[in-house]
Amino acid sequence: MNKRIISLVLAWIVLIGAIVVIVGWILDISVLKSILPIWVTMKFITAVCFLLSSIIVLILFKKDKGQITEMLLVVLSFSLLLLMISFFFSLFSGISTGIESLFVKEAQGVVRTTIPGVPAVPTMLCFILIGLAGSLYSLNSEKKRVIVVLGGIVALIGLIAVAGYLIGVPAMYYSFPGYTSMAFHTALFFVLLGVSLSFISREVKE
């Protein structure tokens, strides 16, 4: 199967999955938020960022990009970067952004969650890498080859967490005292997007 088709399918799976989780938060359907009660939830803002990220990958996949499409890529990429950097600043400064409870509010004391609604640190890192991939593509065509490296890192971070859930090692899905863990479907989506980014990068170089 053509790598572009695989990339397209993976990105669409993540996009649809993100919408399902968003609906789960809006309608308060627990199984869509955390799959199992003993697992950490995918935060609402994380699902929104997956929606943005999958669109970024779909745009990267698109062969003929018009001016509007290129502009959309820039806006989405920098929006993703700005949002995650804001969360990083908030987490380590203790100053709340308020974004995490702007649309839906997560209750206190949920499983493996330090600050309700705020994504895990590795989750923030992966979204920053995806935002960088979109930014590099739009800013400098000579740096497009870096996307394959960024995609590989994202996939690896997600794969480690998925393996951690499957073999029952919390540390592998970044479960440490005082920090929010990465959700299972969050990790799985990062694997899909990371692989997709890597395939797109190879297609671009060709």
N, CA and C of each residue as an Amber inpcrd file, in Angstrom:
protein
   618
   0.8450000  -1.2020000   0.0000000   0.0000000   0.0000000   0.0000000
   0.8830000   1.2560000   0.0000000   0.4840000   2.2730000  -0.7590000
   1.2130000   3.5230000  -0.8400000   1.3300000   4.2000000   0.5290000
   2.5260000   4.7350000   0.8260000   2.7670000   5.3570000   2.1320000
   1.8420000   6.5440000   2.3740000   1.5210000   7.2600000   1.3170000
   0.6150000   8.4050000   1.4740000  -0.7870000   7.9490000   1.8810000
  -1.2210000   6.8300000   1.3310000  -2.5430000   6.3090000   1.6850000
  -2.5510000   5.8670000   3.1420000  -1.4700000   5.1940000   3.5640000
  -1.3590000   4.7720000   4.9660000  -1.3920000   5.9920000   5.8800000
  -0.6240000   7.0270000   5.5320000  -0.5830000   8.2510000   6.3310000
  -1.9630000   8.8920000   6.4240000  -2.6510000   8.9220000   5.3030000
  -3.9860000   9.5090000   5.2650000  -4.9490000   8.7360000   6.1610000
  -4.9110000   7.4110000   6.0660000  -5.7980000   6.5670000   6.8770000
  -5.5110000   6.7540000   8.3630000  -4.2420000   6.7570000   8.7530000
  -3.8630000   6.9170000  10.1570000  -4.3130000   8.2680000  10.7060000
  -4.1210000   9.3140000   9.9090000  -4.5240000  10.6540000  10.3400000
  -6.0430000  10.7490000  10.5120000  -6.7780000  10.1080000   9.5980000
  -8.2420000  10.1210000   9.7110000  -8.7180000   9.3270000  10.9170000
  -8.0330000   8.2350000  11.2430000  -8.3890000   7.4530000  12.4260000
  -8.2480000   8.3210000  13.6800000  -7.1400000   9.0700000  13.7610000
  -6.9160000   9.9470000  14.9130000  -7.9500000  11.0660000  14.9510000
  -8.2530000  11.6450000  13.7900000  -9.2400000  12.7240000  13.7370000
 -10.6010000  12.2460000  14.2420000 -11.0370000  11.0880000  13.7450000
 -12.3360000  10.5440000  14.1770000 -12.2900000  10.1810000  15.6590000
 -11.1790000   9.5900000  16.0870000 -11.0270000   9.2380000  17.4940000
 -11.0810000  10.4470000  18.3980000 -10.4620000  11.5330000  17.9580000
 -10.4750000  12.7720000  18.7380000 -11.8930000  13.3110000  18.8910000
 -12.6420000  13.2650000  17.8110000 -14.0350000  13.7250000  17.8530000
 -14.8500000  12.8610000  18.8150000 -14.6090000  11.5520000  18.7930000
 -15.3250000  10.6340000  19.6950000 -15.0450000  10.9850000  21.1510000
 -13.7680000  11.2660000  21.4710000 -13.4180000  11.6200000  22.8540000
 -14.0390000  12.9650000  23.2450000 -14.0410000  13.9210000  22.3300000
 -14.6670000  15.2220000  22.5980000 -16.1470000  15.0330000  22.9190000
 -16.8100000  14.1940000  22.1260000 -18.2200000  13.8860000  22.3860000
 -18.3640000  13.2150000  23.7460000 -17.4240000  12.3400000  24.0760000
 -17.4430000  11.6730000  25.3740000 -17.3950000  12.6490000  26.5340000
 -16.6040000  13.7050000  26.3950000 -16.5420000  14.7270000  27.4360000
 -17.8260000  15.5540000  27.4890000 -18.3330000  15.9240000  26.3390000
 -19.5410000  16.7490000  26.2960000 -20.7450000  16.0060000  26.8670000
 -20.8410000  14.7110000  26.5530000 -21.9710000  13.9060000  27.0150000
 -21.6610000  13.1310000  28.2940000 -20.4340000  13.3140000  28.8010000
 -19.9890000  12.6440000  30.0320000 -20.1040000  11.1260000  29.9350000
 -19.4910000  10.5620000  28.8900000 -19.4490000   9.1210000  28.6900000
 -18.0690000   8.6320000  29.1140000 -17.9740000   8.0210000  30.2490000
 -16.6930000   7.6640000  30.8610000 -15.8260000   6.7750000  29.9900000
 -16.4250000   5.7730000  29.3370000 -15.6450000   4.8250000  28.5480000
 -14.9250000   5.5020000  27.3850000 -15.4690000   6.6010000  26.8950000
 -14.8220000   7.3330000  25.8020000 -13.6920000   8.2090000  26.3170000
 -13.7490000   8.5520000  27.5890000 -12.7190000   9.4110000  28.1800000
 -11.5140000   8.6360000  28.6790000 -11.7540000   7.4310000  29.2220000
 -10.6340000   6.7010000  29.8180000 -10.5870000   5.2090000  29.4670000
 -11.5240000   4.7150000  28.6670000 -11.6190000   3.3040000  28.2570000
 -11.9180000   2.3990000  29.4480000 -11.0150000   2.3850000  30.4490000
 -11.2360000   1.6240000  31.6760000 -11.2290000   2.5720000  32.8680000
 -12.0550000   2.3270000  33.8780000 -12.1180000   3.2270000  35.0410000
 -10.7900000   3.3930000  35.7720000  -9.9180000   2.3630000  35.6930000
  -8.6410000   2.4360000  36.4080000  -7.5660000   3.1450000  35.5930000
  -7.8930000   3.5450000  34.3750000  -6.9350000   4.2360000  33.5130000
  -7.2040000   5.7360000  33.5240000  -6.1490000   6.4900000  33.2820000
  -6.2640000   7.9440000  33.2540000  -7.0930000   8.3880000  32.0440000
  -7.7940000   9.5040000  32.1740000  -8.6020000  10.0250000  31.0710000
  -7.7420000  10.7620000  30.0460000  -8.1830000  10.7150000  28.7960000
  -7.6320000  11.6400000  27.8150000  -8.3200000  12.9780000  28.0750000
  -7.5510000  14.0000000  28.3510000  -8.1340000  15.2980000  28.6780000
  -8.8560000  15.8890000  27.4690000  -9.8410000  16.7230000  27.7550000
 -10.6130000  17.3560000  26.6830000  -9.7010000  18.1600000  25.7660000
  -8.7960000  18.9140000  26.3550000  -7.8860000  19.7430000  25.5550000
  -6.9480000  18.8790000  24.7250000  -6.6150000  17.6770000  25.2450000
  -5.7840000  16.7410000  24.4860000  -6.5190000  16.2770000  23.2410000
  -7.8020000  15.9610000  23.3940000  -8.6150000  15.5370000  22.2480000
  -8.7040000  16.6470000  21.2040000  -8.8600000  17.8790000  21.6750000
  -8.9100000  19.0240000  20.7490000  -7.5820000  19.1540000  20.0030000
  -6.4840000  18.9690000  20.7160000  -5.1650000  19.0720000  20.0880000
  -4.9250000  17.9350000  19.0990000  -5.4800000  16.7630000  19.3710000
  -5.3890000  15.6710000  18.3940000  -6.1750000  16.0140000  17.1370000
  -7.2860000  16.7010000  17.3110000  -8.0700000  17.1450000  16.1640000
  -7.2330000  18.0970000  15.2990000  -6.5750000  19.0660000  15.9550000
  -5.7060000  20.0030000  15.2420000  -4.5300000  19.2750000  14.5890000
  -3.9260000  18.3470000  15.3450000  -2.7480000  17.6310000  14.8590000
  -3.0670000  16.7710000  13.6430000  -4.1970000  16.0990000  13.6660000
  -4.5700000  15.2530000  12.5300000  -4.8240000  16.0950000  11.2860000
  -5.3840000  17.2750000  11.4680000  -5.5840000  18.1870000  10.3260000
  -4.2400000  18.6570000   9.7860000  -3.2980000  18.9330000  10.6870000
  -1.9460000  19.3230000  10.2720000  -1.3250000  18.2260000   9.4060000
  -1.4270000  16.9740000   9.8580000  -0.8710000  15.8570000   9.1040000
  -1.5750000  15.6990000   7.7560000  -2.8850000  15.8680000   7.7390000
  -3.6200000  15.7680000   6.4770000  -3.1940000  16.8530000   5.4950000
  -2.9150000  18.0410000   6.0160000  -2.4400000  19.1280000   5.1480000
  -1.0420000  18.8110000   4.6200000  -0.1720000  18.2740000   5.4840000
   1.1640000  17.8870000   5.0500000   1.0870000  16.8230000   3.9570000
   0.0810000  15.9680000   4.0720000  -0.1230000  14.8970000   3.1100000
  -0.5700000  15.4430000   1.7460000  -1.2720000  16.5490000   1.7600000
  -1.8590000  17.1080000   0.5360000  -0.7670000  17.5440000  -0.4330000
  -0.8460000  17.0770000  -1.6550000   0.1970000  17.3830000  -2.6430000
   0.1130000  18.8230000  -3.1270000  -1.0580000  19.2350000  -3.5700000
  -1.2250000  20.5850000  -4.1190000  -1.8040000  21.5040000  -3.0540000
  -0.9340000  22.3090000  -2.4630000  -1.3480000  23.2050000  -1.3810000
  -1.4790000  24.6270000  -1.9110000  -2.6720000  25.1760000  -1.7820000
  -2.8760000  26.5610000  -2.1720000  -2.4520000  27.5000000  -1.0610000
  -2.5900000  28.7830000  -1.2930000  -2.1780000  29.7840000  -0.3150000
  -2.9980000  29.6720000   0.9770000  -4.2820000  29.4210000   0.8320000
  -5.1520000  29.2930000   2.0190000  -4.7580000  28.0700000   2.8410000
  -4.4630000  26.9630000   2.1410000  -4.0570000  25.7310000   2.8350000
  -2.7520000  25.9410000   3.5790000  -1.7920000  26.6100000   2.9360000
  -0.5050000  26.8960000   3.5820000  -0.7060000  27.7820000   4.8070000
  -1.5940000  28.7480000   4.6960000  -1.8720000  29.6420000   5.8140000
  -2.5100000  28.8760000   6.9720000  -3.4180000  27.9580000   6.6230000
  -4.0670000  27.1390000   7.6450000  -3.0450000  26.2760000   8.3750000
  -2.0860000  25.7300000   7.6380000  -1.0300000  24.9260000   8.2370000
  -0.2320000  25.7400000   9.2470000   0.1090000  26.9540000   8.8820000
   0.8630000  27.8390000   9.7760000   0.0560000  28.1520000  11.0320000
  -1.2030000  28.5160000  10.8420000  -2.0620000  28.8920000  11.9760000
  -2.2440000  27.7260000  12.9390000  -2.5400000  26.5350000  12.4080000
  -2.7580000  25.3670000  13.2550000  -1.4770000  24.9600000  13.9840000
  -0.3650000  24.9830000  13.2730000   0.9130000  24.5820000  13.8700000
   1.3150000  25.5070000  15.0050000   1.2270000  26.8000000  14.7770000
   1.6200000  27.7550000  15.8120000   0.5980000  27.8050000  16.9490000
  -0.6680000  27.5450000  16.6430000  -1.6770000  27.4780000  17.6990000
  -1.3870000  26.3120000  18.6290000  -1.0210000  25.1670000  18.0480000
  -0.6780000  23.9860000  18.8370000   0.5490000  24.2580000  19.7010000
   1.5580000  24.8820000  19.1190000   2.7670000  25.2240000  19.8680000
   2.4640000  26.1830000  21.0130000   1.7250000  27.2260000  20.7210000
   1.4060000  28.2360000  21.7290000   0.6070000  27.6430000  22.8790000
  -0.3530000  26.7880000  22.5510000  -1.1980000  26.1780000  23.5720000
  -0.3790000  25.2920000  24.5080000   0.4760000  24.4350000  23.9300000
   1.2620000  23.5140000  24.7530000   2.3500000  24.2390000  25.5480000
   2.9540000  25.2510000  24.9680000   3.9550000  26.0360000  25.6950000
   3.2980000  26.7640000  26.8650000   2.0710000  27.2110000  26.6550000
   1.3220000  27.8680000  27.7360000   1.0830000  26.9040000  28.8890000
   0.7510000  25.6470000  28.5600000   0.5390000  24.6360000  29.5970000
   1.8320000  24.3080000  30.3240000   2.9380000  24.2560000  29.5880000
   4.2370000  24.0250000  30.2200000   4.5340000  25.1280000  31.2250000
   4.3310000  26.3660000  30.8000000   4.5750000  27.5130000  31.6790000
   3.6630000  27.4580000  32.8950000   2.4030000  27.1150000  32.6500000
   1.4320000  27.0420000  33.7380000   1.8060000  25.9670000  34.7470000
   2.2240000  24.8030000  34.2430000   2.5410000  23.6740000  35.1040000
   3.7160000  23.9660000  36.0280000   4.7440000  24.5940000  35.4900000
   5.9610000  24.8070000  36.2750000   5.9950000  26.1580000  36.9990000
   5.0550000  27.0360000  36.6630000   4.9990000  28.3290000  37.3590000
   3.8910000  28.3510000  38.4100000   2.9450000  27.4160000  38.2730000
   1.8220000  27.3830000  39.2090000   0.7200000  28.3640000  38.8650000
   0.8450000  29.0330000  37.7110000  -0.1630000  29.9980000  37.2670000
  -1.1080000  29.3190000  36.2750000  -2.3690000  29.2010000  36.6260000
  -3.3280000  28.5090000  35.7800000  -3.6750000  29.3260000  34.5340000
  -3.7540000  28.6340000  33.4050000  -4.1600000  29.3070000  32.1660000
  -5.6780000  29.4460000  32.0970000  -6.3940000  28.5270000  32.7410000
  -7.8490000  28.5280000  32.6970000  -8.4000000  27.8460000  31.4650000
  -7.5140000  27.5220000  30.5180000  -7.9530000  26.8940000  29.2710000
  -8.4930000  25.4940000  29.5250000  -7.8610000  24.7960000  30.4960000
  -8.2320000  23.4060000  30.7540000  -9.6670000  23.2450000  31.2490000
 -10.2580000  24.3200000  31.7670000 -11.6440000  24.2430000  32.2590000
 -12.5600000  25.2220000  31.5320000 -12.1150000  25.6750000  30.3720000
 -12.8850000  26.6750000  29.6250000 -14.1650000  26.0890000  29.0390000
 -14.1010000  24.8550000  28.5500000 -15.2540000  24.2390000  27.8930000
 -15.8910000  23.1430000  28.7440000 -15.0610000  22.2700000  29.2910000
 -15.5400000  21.2430000  30.2150000 -14.6240000  21.2410000  31.4280000
 -15.1400000  20.8020000  32.5570000 -14.3530000  20.8130000  33.7840000
 -14.2320000  19.4020000  34.3290000 -12.9820000  18.9670000  34.5270000
 -12.7370000  17.6450000  35.0880000 -12.7390000  17.7230000  36.6130000
 -13.3190000  16.7220000  37.2360000 -13.4170000  16.7160000  38.6960000
 -12.0580000  16.5050000  39.3450000 -11.9280000  16.9450000  40.5740000
 -10.7130000  16.7180000  41.3460000 -10.6000000  15.2470000  41.7210000
  -9.3720000  14.7800000  41.8630000  -9.1330000  13.4370000  42.3700000
  -9.3340000  12.3100000  41.3900000  -9.3630000  12.5930000  40.0770000
  -9.5130000  11.5110000  39.1020000  -8.2080000  10.7130000  39.0060000
  -8.2960000   9.5200000  38.4280000  -7.1740000   8.5840000  38.3910000
  -5.9300000   9.1780000  37.7370000  -4.7960000   9.0910000  38.4650000
  -3.4780000   9.4650000  37.9450000  -3.4630000  10.8460000  37.2900000
  -4.1680000  11.7880000  37.8780000  -4.2230000  13.1480000  37.3560000
  -3.8790000  14.1310000  38.4640000  -2.8680000  14.9610000  38.2140000
  -2.4410000  15.9360000  39.2140000  -3.2820000  17.2010000  39.1590000
  -3.3690000  17.8020000  37.9660000  -4.1830000  19.0020000  37.7660000
  -5.3030000  18.6490000  36.7960000  -6.5570000  18.6570000  37.2350000
  -7.6770000  18.2820000  36.3740000  -7.6890000  19.0480000  35.0490000
  -7.8280000  18.2920000  33.9640000  -7.9320000  18.9060000  32.6460000
  -6.6200000  19.2020000  31.9650000  -5.5020000  19.1370000  32.7050000
  -4.1920000  19.4740000  32.1290000  -3.5100000  18.1960000  31.6300000
  -3.0280000  18.1740000  30.3840000  -2.3920000  16.9750000  29.8240000
  -1.0960000  16.6080000  30.5540000  -0.6470000  15.3720000  30.3630000
   0.6280000  14.9190000  30.9020000   1.7740000  15.6410000  30.1960000
   2.9030000  15.7520000  30.8670000   4.0690000  16.4300000  30.2890000
   4.5110000  15.7770000  28.9700000   4.6240000  14.4350000  28.8950000
   4.9970000  13.8280000  27.6090000   3.9820000  14.1220000  26.5020000
   2.7190000  14.2690000  26.8780000   1.6880000  14.6280000  25.9070000
   1.9490000  16.0250000  25.3430000   2.2740000  16.9640000  26.2310000
   2.6140000  18.3140000  25.7880000   3.8050000  18.2820000  24.8380000
   4.8250000  17.4900000  25.2060000   6.0350000  17.3970000  24.3840000
   5.7170000  16.8770000  22.9920000   4.8910000  15.8450000  22.9100000
   4.5390000  15.2740000  21.6030000   3.7950000  16.2800000  20.7360000
   2.8840000  17.0270000  21.3190000   2.1550000  18.0320000  20.5400000
   3.0860000  19.1550000  20.0830000   4.0480000  19.5130000  20.9190000
   5.0330000  20.5160000  20.5190000   5.8280000  20.0220000  19.3120000
   6.2120000  18.7520000  19.3290000   6.9530000  18.1780000  18.2050000
   6.1190000  18.1660000  16.9300000   4.8310000  17.8530000  17.0610000
   3.9340000  17.8650000  15.8960000   3.7660000  19.2940000  15.3730000
   3.6290000  20.2500000  16.3070000   3.5450000  21.6520000  15.9080000
   4.8050000  22.1140000  15.1940000   5.9560000  21.6530000  15.6820000
   7.2270000  21.9810000  15.0300000   7.3000000  21.3810000  13.6350000
   6.7890000  20.1560000  13.4820000   6.7910000  19.5050000  12.1670000
   6.0130000  20.3420000  11.1540000   4.8380000  20.8030000  11.5490000
   4.0440000  21.6480000  10.6640000   4.7210000  22.9690000  10.3790000
   5.3660000  23.5390000  11.3870000   6.0460000  24.8230000  11.2390000
   7.2550000  24.7070000  10.3220000   8.0380000  23.6490000  10.4880000
   9.2180000  23.4510000   9.6550000   8.8400000  23.2600000   8.1980000
   7.7510000  22.5510000   7.9700000   7.3070000  22.3190000   6.5940000
   6.9450000  23.6380000   5.9160000   6.2600000  24.4940000   6.6690000
   5.7640000  25.7310000   6.0760000   6.8300000  26.8140000   6.0120000
   7.8210000  26.7520000   6.9140000   8.8050000  27.8270000   6.9910000
  10.0310000  27.5850000   6.1230000  10.4730000  26.3520000   6.0090000
  11.7270000  26.0790000   5.3150000  11.6870000  24.7020000   4.6740000
  11.5850000  24.6710000   3.3780000  11.4540000  23.3980000   2.6800000
  12.6880000  22.5190000   2.8480000  13.8610000  23.1030000   3.1060000
  15.0780000  22.3340000   3.2830000  15.0720000  21.5420000   4.5840000
  14.2090000  21.9090000   5.5150000  14.1630000  21.2410000   6.8120000
  13.0410000  20.2120000   6.8940000  12.4160000  19.9310000   5.7640000
  11.3130000  18.9700000   5.7740000  11.7770000  17.5890000   6.2190000
  13.0370000  17.2430000   5.9500000  13.5460000  15.9330000   6.3210000
  13.5580000  15.7350000   7.8360000  13.5530000  16.8260000   8.5890000
  13.5430000  16.7300000  10.0540000  12.2160000  16.1500000  10.5460000
  11.1820000  16.2820000   9.7410000   9.8600000  15.7890000  10.1340000
   9.8980000  14.2920000  10.4390000  10.6980000  13.5390000   9.6810000
  10.7750000  12.1000000   9.9090000  11.3260000  11.8060000  11.2990000
  12.2780000  12.6260000  11.7600000  12.8550000  12.4520000  13.0950000
  11.8170000  12.8060000  14.1600000  11.1230000  13.9230000  13.9610000
  10.0950000  14.3420000  14.9160000   8.9790000  13.2950000  15.0070000
   8.5790000  12.7800000  13.8550000   7.5460000  11.7460000  13.8300000
   7.9960000  10.4910000  14.5620000   9.2690000  10.1280000  14.3840000
   9.8060000   8.9520000  15.0580000   9.8140000   9.1080000  16.5740000
  10.1620000  10.3070000  17.0460000  10.1810000  10.5720000  18.4880000
   8.7710000  10.4940000  19.0640000   7.8170000  11.1000000  18.3610000
   6.4170000  11.0600000  18.8060000   5.9190000   9.6250000  18.8830000
   6.2010000   8.8390000  17.8390000   5.7640000   7.4390000  17.8100000
   6.4060000   6.6440000  18.9460000   7.6810000   6.9030000  19.2140000
   8.3930000   6.1710000  20.2650000   7.8290000   6.4850000  21.6520000
   7.5700000   7.7620000  21.9100000   6.9930000   8.1620000  23.2040000
   5.6450000   7.4760000  23.4050000   4.8340000   7.4590000  22.3490000
   3.5360000   6.8040000  22.4340000   3.6570000   5.3000000  22.5880000
   4.5950000   4.6980000  21.8610000   4.7700000   3.2440000  21.8940000
   5.2060000   2.7590000  23.2750000   6.0910000   3.5070000  23.9180000
   6.5350000   3.1510000  25.2700000   5.3470000   3.1290000  26.2250000
   4.4840000   4.1440000  26.1070000   3.3110000   4.2150000  26.9830000
   2.3260000   3.0860000  26.7010000   2.0920000   2.7780000  25.4330000
   1.2010000   1.6720000  25.0750000   1.7250000   0.3630000  25.6600000
   3.0230000   0.1260000  25.5130000   3.6410000  -1.0850000  26.0680000
   3.4910000  -1.1240000  27.5800000   3.6290000   0.0300000  28.2230000
   3.4740000   0.1030000  29.6680000   2.1010000  -0.3410000  30.1290000
   1.0730000   0.0820000  29.3920000  -0.2930000  -0.3420000  29.7200000
  -0.4690000  -1.8440000  29.5050000   0.0810000  -2.3590000  28.4150000
  -0.1170000  -3.7630000  28.0670000   0.5850000  -4.7210000  29.0320000
   1.7590000  -4.3070000  29.5330000   2.4910000  -5.1930000  30.4420000
   2.3470000  -4.7750000  31.9030000   1.5930000  -3.7080000  32.1420000
   1.3130000  -3.2960000  33.5150000   2.4580000  -2.6410000  34.2490000
   3.2030000  -1.7760000  33.5410000   4.3020000  -1.0310000  34.1730000
   3.9650000   0.4610000  34.1230000   3.4070000   1.0290000  35.1950000
   2.9700000   2.4340000  35.2010000   4.0500000   3.4390000  34.8090000
   5.2920000   3.1770000  35.1860000   6.3700000   4.1140000  34.8640000
   6.5220000   4.3010000  33.3590000   6.1610000   3.2830000  32.5850000
   6.3140000   3.3600000  31.1350000   5.2530000   4.2500000  30.4940000
   4.0950000   4.4080000  31.1870000   3.1530000   5.4040000  30.6590000
   3.2220000   6.6820000  31.4850000   4.4250000   6.9060000  32.0070000
   4.8030000   8.1740000  32.6370000   3.9660000   8.4860000  33.8750000
   3.7480000   7.4370000  34.6680000   3.0020000   7.5960000  35.9160000
   3.9940000   7.7650000  37.0700000   4.2070000   9.0160000  37.4740000
   5.1250000   9.3380000  38.5560000   4.4060000  10.2130000  39.5790000
   4.7790000  10.1330000  40.8410000   4.1450000  10.9620000  41.8760000
   4.1990000  12.4450000  41.5350000   3.0570000  13.0980000  41.5960000
   3.0100000  14.5300000  41.3290000   2.8320000  14.9060000  39.8710000
   2.7220000  13.9020000  38.9950000   2.5660000  14.1850000  37.5640000
   1.4230000  13.3620000  36.9780000   0.7210000  13.9540000  36.0310000
  -0.3670000  13.2550000  35.3520000   0.2020000  12.2270000  34.3800000
  -0.4290000  11.0510000  34.3190000   0.0030000   9.9930000  33.4070000
  -0.5770000  10.2270000  32.0080000   0.0080000   9.5600000  31.0340000
  -0.5190000   9.6090000  29.6700000  -1.6090000   8.5610000  29.5220000
  -2.7370000   8.9310000  28.9380000  -3.8410000   7.9930000  28.7300000
  -3.4810000   6.9690000  27.6620000  -4.1400000   5.8130000  27.7310000
  -3.8440000   4.7450000  26.7650000  -4.1370000   5.1900000  25.3440000
  -5.3330000   5.7320000  25.1020000  -5.6600000   6.1350000  23.7320000
  -4.8790000   7.3600000  23.2890000  -4.4150000   8.1740000  24.2360000
  -3.5090000   9.2720000  23.8840000  -2.2160000   8.6930000  23.3100000
  -1.6600000   7.7080000  24.0130000  -0.4230000   7.0680000  23.5600000
  -0.6150000   6.4090000  22.1960000  -1.7320000   5.7260000  22.0220000
  -2.0110000   5.0410000  20.7590000  -2.1260000   6.0370000  19.6080000
  -2.7980000   7.1410000  19.8400000  -2.9370000   8.1730000  18.8060000
  -1.5850000   8.7710000  18.4250000  -0.6850000   8.9090000  19.4060000
   0.6450000   9.4440000  19.1030000   1.4490000   8.4660000  18.2400000
   1.2710000   7.1760000  18.4890000   1.9320000   6.1810000  17.6430000
   1.4570000   6.3310000  16.2010000   0.1520000   6.4510000  16.0200000
  -0.4150000   6.5750000  14.6760000   0.0460000   7.8460000  13.9800000
   0.0110000   8.9700000  14.6980000   0.4260000  10.2330000  14.0900000
   1.9300000  10.2650000  13.8310000   2.6980000   9.6710000  14.7510000
   4.1500000   9.6360000  14.5670000   4.5440000   8.8490000  13.3320000
   3.9190000   7.6920000  13.1540000   4.1670000   6.8720000  11.9650000
   3.7300000   7.6250000  10.7090000   2.5810000   8.2620000  10.7940000
   2.0600000   9.0250000   9.6640000   3.0200000  10.1410000   9.2580000
   3.5230000  10.8810000  10.2480000   4.4840000  11.9560000   9.9680000
   5.7380000  11.4100000   9.2980000   6.2230000  10.2820000   9.7620000
   7.4290000   9.6860000   9.1990000   7.2200000   9.2930000   7.7410000
   6.0820000   8.7220000   7.4400000   5.7830000   8.3330000   6.0630000
   5.6650000   9.5480000   5.1580000   5.0020000  10.5860000   5.6530000
   4.8370000  11.8000000   4.8540000   6.1930000  12.4250000   4.5580000
   7.0630000  12.4200000   5.5390000   8.3880000  12.9880000   5.3600000
   9.1550000  12.2850000   4.2610000   9.0740000  10.9650000   4.2350000
   9.7700000  10.2140000   3.2010000   9.1900000  10.4990000   1.8240000
   7.8700000  10.6370000   1.7750000   7.2340000  10.9600000   0.5010000
   7.6550000  12.3360000   0.0170000   7.7540000  13.2820000   0.9770000
   8.1460000  14.6460000   0.6250000   9.5470000  14.6720000   0.0460000
  10.4580000  13.8750000   0.6540000  11.8450000  13.8790000   0.2060000
  12.0120000  13.2710000  -1.1800000  11.1320000  12.3600000  -1.4890000
  11.1910000  11.7580000  -2.7990000  10.7310000  12.7440000  -3.8600000
